[in-house]
């Protein structure tokens, strides 16, 4: 290895795989908060889910995992809103946040 710092992203661990699998279950037009995903997986918390999404979430519908206040993922608001419009995700008046009361997915039946 040269003198430069190199960051090698490890393969997702069991927790990360569980988070990604849970996110893939969220139907179009529905969302879960980071904390909701942690509950669905049965461990971790919002920050741990956010970390997984930051590292590995590009291959799953990442826009369906949002902050508890209905805000889309930071720095990806524009792209997220494109998906929300395409999927018919309920938004709050003004259209900047998802309407959590109407859009929150109740989980697998």
C-alpha positions in Angstrom: 0.0 0.0 0.0 1.3 3.4 -0.8 1.6 6.3 1.7 -2.0 7.5 0.9 -4.8 6.6 3.1 -7.1 4.1 1.5 -10.5 3.3 2.7 -11.7 -0.2 1.8 -15.4 -0.7 2.3 -16.0 -4.1 3.9 -18.8 -6.3 2.8 -22.0 -5.7 4.7 -22.2 -7.6 7.9 -25.3 -9.5 9.2 -26.9 -6.4 10.6 -26.3 -4.4 7.4 -27.8 -7.2 5.3 -30.9 -7.3 7.6 -31.3 -3.6 7.2 -31.0 -3.7 3.4 -33.4 -6.7 3.3 -36.0 -4.7 5.4 -35.7 -1.6 3.1 -36.3 -3.8 0.1 -39.7 -4.8 1.6 -41.0 -1.2 1.8 -43.6 -0.8 -0.9 -43.6 2.1 -3.4 -45.3 5.2 -2.0 -44.6 4.1 1.6 -41.7 5.0 4.0 -40.2 4.1 7.3 -38.1 6.2 9.6 -34.5 5.1 10.4 -35.9 4.1 13.8 -38.7 2.1 12.3 -36.2 0.1 10.2 -34.2 -0.7 13.4 -37.4 -1.9 15.1 -38.3 -4.0 12.1 -34.8 -5.6 12.1 -35.0 -6.0 15.9 -31.8 -4.4 16.8 -29.7 -1.3 16.4 -31.1 2.2 16.3 -31.6 5.1 13.9 -27.9 6.0 13.7 -26.8 2.4 13.0 -29.5 2.2 10.2 -28.3 5.5 8.8 -24.8 4.3 8.8 -25.8 1.2 6.9 -27.8 3.2 4.4 -24.9 5.6 3.9 -22.4 2.8 3.2 -24.6 0.3 1.3 -28.0 1.8 0.6 -27.4 2.7 -3.1 -28.8 -0.6 -4.3 -32.1 -0.5 -2.4 -34.9 2.1 -2.4 -33.0 4.4 -0.1 -35.6 7.2 -0.5 -38.1 5.2 1.4 -36.0 5.5 4.6 -36.4 9.0 6.1 -36.1 11.0 9.3 -38.9 10.7 11.8 -40.0 14.2 11.0 -40.7 13.3 7.3 -37.5 14.8 6.0 -35.8 13.0 3.1 -32.2 11.7 3.4 -29.7 14.6 3.8 -28.0 15.8 0.6 -30.4 13.7 -1.5 -33.6 15.7 -1.2 -34.0 16.5 -4.9 -33.5 12.9 -6.0 -35.7 11.6 -3.2 -38.5 14.0 -4.2 -38.4 12.7 -7.8 -39.0 9.2 -6.4 -41.8 10.5 -4.1 -43.6 12.1 -7.0 -43.2 9.0 -9.3 -44.5 6.7 -6.5 -47.3 8.9 -5.3 -45.8 9.2 -1.8 -48.1 11.4 0.4 -46.3 14.7 1.1 -47.2 17.4 3.7 -48.5 20.8 2.5 -45.6 22.6 0.9 -44.2 19.3 -0.4 -40.9 19.4 1.4 -41.6 16.6 3.8 -43.3 13.2 3.6 -46.6 13.0 5.5 -45.6 10.3 8.0 -49.2 9.7 9.2 -50.3 8.7 5.7 -47.1 7.3 4.2 -45.6 5.2 7.1 -45.6 1.6 6.2 -47.1 -0.7 8.9 -44.6 -3.5 8.1 -45.0 -7.0 6.6 -48.3 -8.7 7.4 
